């Protein structure tokens, strides 16, 4: 990127989130697959997750996250002229889920496209939104991470069924006061790891002939090793690029895949787990929605406060990875703690 001192100050100016009503506890899997509730929680940190209703799909949960944002700040979408939806469970390949969301929240005419880097998608989207604004192609960008993973996961597959849930988070990227907002991003992908986490679309096999089957597939052991390594490496890289150290970080907002992965990453940073925002115990892995949902909950309950230093880290299919730093600005209506928050701002 260009000289940081010459960049406009851009960051998140509004937030919202949504999870479906249906709560699916670990015990629900015991009747049909070889597992038990205690084993799931001990291995993953997940106690329950949310599943969308039969008539709910990704655009629906994405719209609800945006509407939650608008309930907290009716002016949140003012000036938004581009929409990015990060998802691996789109309603359709075309039209884009981003366009379907825009149609329902009053943004008809805004540029709209989907971004597919799986669980890395939302943070990728923040970086892309920053680039669109810096290039002059957009003034403000709505970035949505939304998933209806229960529709694409084989609920009888012990390797994947217990991990994933549905939900959405939404953020507006735009100008923030000087000294606040995004600092640096580090992104990458390695297609050699594609056979470790995949979902078929058109081709039945990956290059080289790997058969993808018909639902989400994962080599958990390989993904775990990759995640532990890449979260630590990308986080260290983006901190160095930002002129920061782990000691400067107030909160780590990690992708919510497995509590053991988060613990390993925090250990790499030399930070206590108390500095990581974790909500996977209640929502499971919602892929591209995990980071915005975790961030929004930490803002609403008063943990993330104005002026604090954040580190966002995620990994996903691709295999992909991303890390970003930002100085949190809490000056907008939807970025303040909820009235019932237990921690004062």
LONUKOL-563528 format. One record per residue (C-alpha): residue number from 1; residue in three letters; x, y, z. Coordinates in steps of 0.2 Angstrom, whole numbers. Layout:
node k->NUM r->ALA x->X y->Y z->Z
...
This chain:
node k->1 r->UNK x->0 y->0 z->0
node k->2 r->UNK x->5 y->18 z->-1
node k->3 r->UNK x->13 y->28 z->13
node k->4 r->UNK x->2 y->26 z->28
node k->5 r->UNK x->4 y->44 z->33
node k->6 r->UNK x->-4 y->49 z->16
node k->7 r->UNK x->-19 y->38 z->17
node k->8 r->UNK x->-36 y->44 z->22
node k->9 r->UNK x->-42 y->38 z->39
node k->10 r->UNK x->-54 y->24 z->35
node k->11 r->UNK x->-63 y->12 z->47
node k->12 r->UNK x->-79 y->4 z->52
node k->13 r->UNK x->-93 y->17 z->55
node k->14 r->UNK x->-107 y->5 z->58
node k->15 r->UNK x->-110 y->-13 z->64
node k->16 r->UNK x->-125 y->-25 z->65
node k->17 r->UNK x->-127 y->-44 z->67
node k->18 r->UNK x->-140 y->-58 z->67
node k->19 r->UNK x->-142 y->-76 z->72
node k->20 r->UNK x->-157 y->-87 z->68
node k->21 r->UNK x->-169 y->-92 z->82
node k->22 r->UNK x->-166 y->-111 z->82
node k->23 r->UNK x->-153 y->-116 z->94
node k->24 r->UNK x->-145 y->-133 z->91
node k->25 r->UNK x->-136 y->-140 z->106
node k->26 r->UNK x->-122 y->-153 z->105
node k->27 r->UNK x->-134 y->-166 z->112
node k->28 r->UNK x->-145 y->-165 z->96
node k->29 r->UNK x->-131 y->-174 z->86
node k->30 r->UNK x->-130 y->-189 z->98
node k->31 r->UNK x->-145 y->-198 z->90
node k->32 r->UNK x->-138 y->-199 z->73
node k->33 r->UNK x->-119 y->-198 z->73
node k->34 r->UNK x->-105 y->-207 z->83
node k->35 r->UNK x->-102 y->-193 z->96
node k->36 r->UNK x->-108 y->-185 z->112
node k->37 r->UNK x->-110 y->-168 z->118
node k->38 r->UNK x->-96 y->-168 z->130
node k->39 r->UNK x->-83 y->-174 z->117
node k->40 r->UNK x->-89 y->-160 z->105
node k->41 r->UNK x->-86 y->-146 z->118
node k->42 r->UNK x->-70 y->-153 z->124
node k->43 r->UNK x->-62 y->-155 z->107
node k->44 r->UNK x->-69 y->-139 z->99
node k->45 r->UNK x->-76 y->-127 z->113
node k->46 r->UNK x->-93 y->-127 z->105
node k->47 r->UNK x->-109 y->-130 z->115
node k->48 r->UNK x->-122 y->-125 z->103
node k->49 r->UNK x->-125 y->-116 z->86
node k->50 r->UNK x->-139 y->-108 z->77
node k->51 r->UNK x->-148 y->-115 z->62
node k->52 r->UNK x->-158 y->-105 z->49
node k->53 r->UNK x->-176 y->-109 z->47
node k->54 r->UNK x->-181 y->-120 z->31
node k->55 r->UNK x->-186 y->-104 z->22
node k->56 r->UNK x->-171 y->-94 z->27
node k->57 r->UNK x->-155 y->-92 z->16
node k->58 r->UNK x->-139 y->-82 z->16
node k->59 r->UNK x->-147 y->-66 z->9
node k->60 r->UNK x->-161 y->-67 z->23
node k->61 r->UNK x->-148 y->-68 z->37
node k->62 r->UNK x->-138 y->-54 z->29
node k->63 r->UNK x->-153 y->-43 z->27
node k->64 r->UNK x->-157 y->-46 z->46
node k->65 r->UNK x->-139 y->-41 z->51
node k->66 r->UNK x->-141 y->-25 z->41
node k->67 r->UNK x->-158 y->-21 z->48
node k->68 r->UNK x->-150 y->-23 z->66
node k->69 r->UNK x->-137 y->-10 z->61
node k->70 r->UNK x->-151 y->2 z->55
node k->71 r->UNK x->-161 y->-1 z->71
node k->72 r->UNK x->-146 y->5 z->81
node k->73 r->UNK x->-141 y->19 z->68
node k->74 r->UNK x->-155 y->24 z->55
node k->75 r->UNK x->-142 y->34 z->45
node k->76 r->UNK x->-129 y->20 z->44
node k->77 r->UNK x->-131 y->17 z->26
node k->78 r->UNK x->-130 y->35 z->20
node k->79 r->UNK x->-118 y->37 z->6
node k->80 r->UNK x->-115 y->18 z->4
node k->81 r->UNK x->-112 y->15 z->-15
node k->82 r->UNK x->-105 y->-2 z->-15
node k->83 r->UNK x->-109 y->-19 z->-6
node k->84 r->UNK x->-97 y->-34 z->-3
node k->85 r->UNK x->-105 y->-50 z->3
node k->86 r->UNK x->-92 y->-63 z->10
node k->87 r->UNK x->-100 y->-80 z->9
node k->88 r->UNK x->-97 y->-98 z->4
node k->89 r->UNK x->-116 y->-102 z->5
node k->90 r->UNK x->-123 y->-89 z->-8
node k->91 r->UNK x->-142 y->-90 z->-12
node k->92 r->UNK x->-136 y->-92 z->-30
node k->93 r->UNK x->-120 y->-90 z->-41
node k->94 r->UNK x->-130 y->-76 z->-50
node k->95 r->UNK x->-138 y->-64 z->-45
node k->96 r->UNK x->-125 y->-61 z->-31
node k->97 r->UNK x->-130 y->-62 z->-13
node k->98 r->UNK x->-124 y->-44 z->-11
node k->99 r->UNK x->-136 y->-38 z->-24
node k->100 r->UNK x->-150 y->-47 z->-16
node k->101 r->UNK x->-146 y->-39 z->1
node k->102 r->UNK x->-144 y->-22 z->-7
node k->103 r->UNK x->-161 y->-24 z->-15
node k->104 r->UNK x->-169 y->-27 z->2
node k->105 r->UNK x->-161 y->-13 z->12
node k->106 r->UNK x->-163 y->1 z->0
node k->107 r->UNK x->-146 y->1 z->-9
node k->108 r->UNK x->-153 y->-3 z->-27
node k->109 r->UNK x->-140 y->4 z->-39
node k->110 r->UNK x->-125 y->1 z->-28
node k->111 r->UNK x->-111 y->-9 z->-35
node k->112 r->UNK x->-112 y->-27 z->-28
node k->113 r->UNK x->-102 y->-43 z->-28
node k->114 r->UNK x->-99 y->-58 z->-18
node k->115 r->UNK x->-82 y->-63 z->-11
node k->116 r->UNK x->-77 y->-81 z->-8
node k->117 r->UNK x->-62 y->-84 z->3
node k->118 r->UNK x->-73 y->-94 z->16
node k->119 r->UNK x->-69 y->-90 z->34
node k->120 r->UNK x->-56 y->-76 z->29
node k->121 r->UNK x->-70 y->-67 z->19
node k->122 r->UNK x->-75 y->-53 z->30
node k->123 r->UNK x->-58 y->-47 z->34
node k->124 r->UNK x->-53 y->-49 z->16
node k->125 r->UNK x->-69 y->-38 z->12
node k->126 r->UNK x->-63 y->-24 z->24
node k->127 r->UNK x->-47 y->-23 z->14
node k->128 r->UNK x->-56 y->-23 z->-2
node k->129 r->UNK x->-68 y->-10 z->4
node k->130 r->UNK x->-53 y->1 z->9
node k->131 r->UNK x->-46 y->-1 z->-8
node k->132 r->UNK x->-62 y->4 z->-17
node k->133 r->UNK x->-63 y->20 z->-7
node k->134 r->UNK x->-45 y->24 z->-9
node k->135 r->UNK x->-46 y->22 z->-27
node k->136 r->UNK x->-61 y->33 z->-29
node k->137 r->UNK x->-73 y->19 z->-35
node k->138 r->UNK x->-84 y->21 z->-19
node k->139 r->UNK x->-87 y->33 z->-5
node k->140 r->UNK x->-93 y->20 z->8
node k->141 r->UNK x->-95 y->1 z->7
node k->142 r->UNK x->-106 y->-11 z->16
node k->143 r->UNK x->-97 y->-27 z->20
node k->144 r->UNK x->-108 y->-42 z->25
node k->145 r->UNK x->-101 y->-59 z->31
node k->146 r->UNK x->-116 y->-70 z->30
node k->147 r->UNK x->-119 y->-89 z->30
node k->148 r->UNK x->-132 y->-102 z->29
node k->149 r->UNK x->-120 y->-117 z->32
node k->150 r->UNK x->-133 y->-129 z->38
node k->151 r->UNK x->-139 y->-130 z->20
node k->152 r->UNK x->-123 y->-136 z->13
node k->153 r->UNK x->-116 y->-147 z->27
node k->154 r->UNK x->-120 y->-165 z->28
node k->155 r->UNK x->-128 y->-166 z->45
node k->156 r->UNK x->-123 y->-185 z->46
node k->157 r->UNK x->-105 y->-181 z->43
node k->158 r->UNK x->-96 y->-182 z->60
node k->159 r->UNK x->-81 y->-172 z->54
node k->160 r->UNK x->-91 y->-156 z->49
node k->161 r->UNK x->-109 y->-157 z->56
node k->162 r->UNK x->-104 y->-153 z->73
node k->163 r->UNK x->-94 y->-138 z->69
node k->164 r->UNK x->-104 y->-126 z->58
node k->165 r->UNK x->-119 y->-114 z->61
node k->166 r->UNK x->-128 y->-100 z->53
node k->167 r->UNK x->-127 y->-81 z->56
node k->168 r->UNK x->-122 y->-64 z->49
node k->169 r->UNK x->-113 y->-49 z->53
node k->170 r->UNK x->-112 y->-32 z->44
node k->171 r->UNK x->-101 y->-17 z->44
node k->172 r->UNK x->-100 y->0 z->35
node k->173 r->UNK x->-83 y->5 z->30
node k->174 r->UNK x->-80 y->24 z->28
node k->175 r->UNK x->-71 y->39 z->34
node k->176 r->UNK x->-66 y->40 z->52
node k->177 r->UNK x->-57 y->54 z->62
node k->178 r->UNK x->-38 y->55 z->60
node k->179 r->UNK x->-28 y->43 z->70
node k->180 r->UNK x->-42 y->30 z->70
node k->181 r->UNK x->-47 y->16 z->58
node k->182 r->UNK x->-37 y->3 z->48
node k->183 r->UNK x->-19 y->2 z->49
node k->184 r->UNK x->-12 y->-13 z->38
node k->185 r->UNK x->-18 y->-29 z->31
node k->186 r->UNK x->-9 y->-45 z->26
node k->187 r->UNK x->-18 y->-58 z->15
node k->188 r->UNK x->-13 y->-74 z->6
node k->189 r->UNK x->-19 y->-90 z->-1
node k->190 r->UNK x->-12 y->-107 z->-6
node k->191 r->UNK x->-22 y->-118 z->-18
node k->192 r->UNK x->-11 y->-133 z->-13
node k->193 r->UNK x->-22 y->-134 z->2
node k->194 r->UNK x->-38 y->-134 z->-7
node k->195 r->UNK x->-41 y->-153 z->-4
node k->196 r->UNK x->-41 y->-150 z->15
node k->197 r->UNK x->-56 y->-139 z->15
node k->198 r->UNK x->-68 y->-138 z->0
node k->199 r->UNK x->-86 y->-137 z->-7
node k->200 r->UNK x->-90 y->-143 z->-25
node k->201 r->UNK x->-98 y->-131 z->-37
node k->202 r->UNK x->-96 y->-135 z->-56
node k->203 r->UNK x->-81 y->-146 z->-57
node k->204 r->UNK x->-82 y->-163 z->-48
node k->205 r->UNK x->-63 y->-163 z->-45
node k->206 r->UNK x->-50 y->-151 z->-40
node k->207 r->UNK x->-35 y->-149 z->-52
node k->208 r->UNK x->-25 y->-166 z->-51
node k->209 r->UNK x->-41 y->-176 z->-49
node k->210 r->UNK x->-46 y->-174 z->-30
node k->211 r->UNK x->-64 y->-179 z->-29
node k->212 r->UNK x->-74 y->-166 z->-19
node k->213 r->UNK x->-90 y->-176 z->-17
node k->214 r->UNK x->-106 y->-166 z->-14
node k->215 r->UNK x->-105 y->-157 z->2
node k->216 r->UNK x->-93 y->-148 z->13
node k->217 r->UNK x->-77 y->-158 z->15
node k->218 r->UNK x->-63 y->-156 z->27
node k->219 r->UNK x->-47 y->-164 z->33
node k->220 r->UNK x->-48 y->-158 z->51
node k->221 r->UNK x->-30 y->-163 z->56
node k->222 r->UNK x->-22 y->-153 z->41
node k->223 r->UNK x->-33 y->-138 z->43
node k->224 r->UNK x->-29 y->-137 z->62
node k->225 r->UNK x->-10 y->-137 z->58
node k->226 r->UNK x->-12 y->-124 z->44
node k->227 r->UNK x->-23 y->-113 z->55
node k->228 r->UNK x->-11 y->-113 z->70
node k->229 r->UNK x->4 y->-109 z->59
node k->230 r->UNK x->-4 y->-96 z->48
node k->231 r->UNK x->-13 y->-86 z->61
node k->232 r->UNK x->3 y->-84 z->71
node k->233 r->UNK x->13 y->-79 z->56
node k->234 r->UNK x->0 y->-67 z->48
node k->235 r->UNK x->-3 y->-59 z->64
node k->236 r->UNK x->15 y->-56 z->67
node k->237 r->UNK x->17 y->-50 z->50
node k->238 r->UNK x->3 y->-37 z->51
node k->239 r->UNK x->9 y->-31 z->68
node k->240 r->UNK x->27 y->-28 z->61
node k->241 r->UNK x->20 y->-19 z->46
node k->242 r->UNK x->10 y->-8 z->57
node k->243 r->UNK x->24 y->-4 z->68
node k->244 r->UNK x->16 y->-13 z->83
node k->245 r->UNK x->20 y->-27 z->95
node k->246 r->UNK x->8 y->-39 z->103
node k->247 r->UNK x->10 y->-29 z->119
node k->248 r->UNK x->1 y->-15 z->110
node k->249 r->UNK x->-15 y->-25 z->106
node k->250 r->UNK x->-30 y->-23 z->117
node k->251 r->UNK x->-41 y->-36 z->109
node k->252 r->UNK x->-38 y->-50 z->96
node k->253 r->UNK x->-54 y->-54 z->86
node k->254 r->UNK x->-51 y->-71 z->79
node k->255 r->UNK x->-60 y->-82 z->67
node k->256 r->UNK x->-71 y->-94 z->78
node k->257 r->UNK x->-67 y->-111 z->72
node k->258 r->UNK x->-60 y->-120 z->87
node k->259 r->UNK x->-55 y->-114 z->104
node k->260 r->UNK x->-39 y->-124 z->103
node k->261 r->UNK x->-34 y->-115 z->88
node k->262 r->UNK x->-37 y->-98 z->96
node k->263 r->UNK x->-27 y->-104 z->111
node k->264 r->UNK x->-12 y->-109 z->101
node k->265 r->UNK x->-13 y->-92 z->91
node k->266 r->UNK x->-14 y->-82 z->107
node k->267 r->UNK x->1 y->-92 z->114
node k->268 r->UNK x->11 y->-87 z->98
node k->269 r->UNK x->7 y->-69 z->102
node k->270 r->UNK x->12 y->-71 z->120
node k->271 r->UNK x->-6 y->-64 z->125
node k->272 r->UNK x->-18 y->-71 z->138
node k->273 r->UNK x->-34 y->-79 z->132
node k->274 r->UNK x->-43 y->-65 z->141
node k->275 r->UNK x->-38 y->-54 z->127
node k->276 r->UNK x->-46 y->-64 z->113
node k->277 r->UNK x->-65 y->-62 z->109
node k->278 r->UNK x->-73 y->-79 z->109
node k->279 r->UNK x->-91 y->-83 z->106
node k->280 r->UNK x->-90 y->-100 z->96
node k->281 r->UNK x->-97 y->-109 z->112
node k->282 r->UNK x->-114 y->-101 z->107
node k->283 r->UNK x->-113 y->-100 z->88
node k->284 r->UNK x->-100 y->-113 z->82
node k->285 r->UNK x->-91 y->-109 z->66
node k->286 r->UNK x->-101 y->-97 z->55
node k->287 r->UNK x->-87 y->-95 z->42
node k->288 r->UNK x->-86 y->-77 z->35
node k->289 r->UNK x->-98 y->-71 z->49
node k->290 r->UNK x->-88 y->-76 z->64
node k->291 r->UNK x->-76 y->-60 z->65
node k->292 r->UNK x->-90 y->-47 z->63
node k->293 r->UNK x->-101 y->-56 z->75
node k->294 r->UNK x->-88 y->-57 z->88
node k->295 r->UNK x->-83 y->-39 z->85
node k->296 r->UNK x->-101 y->-33 z->87
node k->297 r->UNK x->-104 y->-43 z->103
node k->298 r->UNK x->-88 y->-36 z->110
node k->299 r->UNK x->-93 y->-18 z->106
node k->300 r->UNK x->-111 y->-20 z->112
node k->301 r->UNK x->-105 y->-27 z->129
node k->302 r->UNK x->-92 y->-14 z->131
node k->303 r->UNK x->-76 y->-24 z->130
node k->304 r->UNK x->-70 y->-15 z->114
node k->305 r->UNK x->-69 y->4 z->117
node k->306 r->UNK x->-64 y->19 z->108
node k->307 r->UNK x->-46 y->21 z->105
node k->308 r->UNK x->-41 y->3 z->108
node k->309 r->UNK x->-30 y->-7 z->97
node k->310 r->UNK x->-37 y->-22 z->88
node k->311 r->UNK x->-30 y->-37 z->79
node k->312 r->UNK x->-41 y->-46 z->67
node k->313 r->UNK x->-35 y->-64 z->61
node k->314 r->UNK x->-44 y->-77 z->51
node k->315 r->UNK x->-41 y->-92 z->40
node k->316 r->UNK x->-52 y->-102 z->28
node k->317 r->UNK x->-54 y->-112 z->12
node k->318 r->UNK x->-42 y->-109 z->-1
node k->319 r->UNK x->-33 y->-112 z->10
node k->320 r->UNK x->-33 y->-93 z->13
node k->321 r->UNK x->-28 y->-82 z->27
node k->322 r->UNK x->-29 y->-63 z->32
node k->323 r->UNK x->-24 y->-52 z->47
node k->324 r->UNK x->-28 y->-34 z->50
node k->325 r->UNK x->-24 y->-20 z->62
node k->326 r->UNK x->-36 y->-6 z->67
node k->327 r->UNK x->-38 y->8 z->80
node k->328 r->UNK x->-56 y->7 z->85
node k->329 r->UNK x->-67 y->22 z->83
node k->330 r->UNK x->-82 y->21 z->94
node k->331 r->UNK x->-90 y->37 z->90
node k->332 r->UNK x->-105 y->32 z->79
node k->333 r->UNK x->-122 y->26 z->86
node k->334 r->UNK x->-121 y->8 z->82
node k->335 r->UNK x->-103 y->7 z->89
node k->336 r->UNK x->-107 y->11 z->107
node k->337 r->UNK x->-111 y->-2 z->121
node k->338 r->UNK x->-129 y->-7 z->122
node k->339 r->UNK x->-139 y->1 z->137
node k->340 r->UNK x->-138 y->-16 z->146
node k->341 r->UNK x->-119 y->-19 z->144
node k->342 r->UNK x->-110 y->-25 z->159
node k->343 r->UNK x->-94 y->-15 z->155
node k->344 r->UNK x->-95 y->4 z->155
node k->345 r->UNK x->-87 y->13 z->140
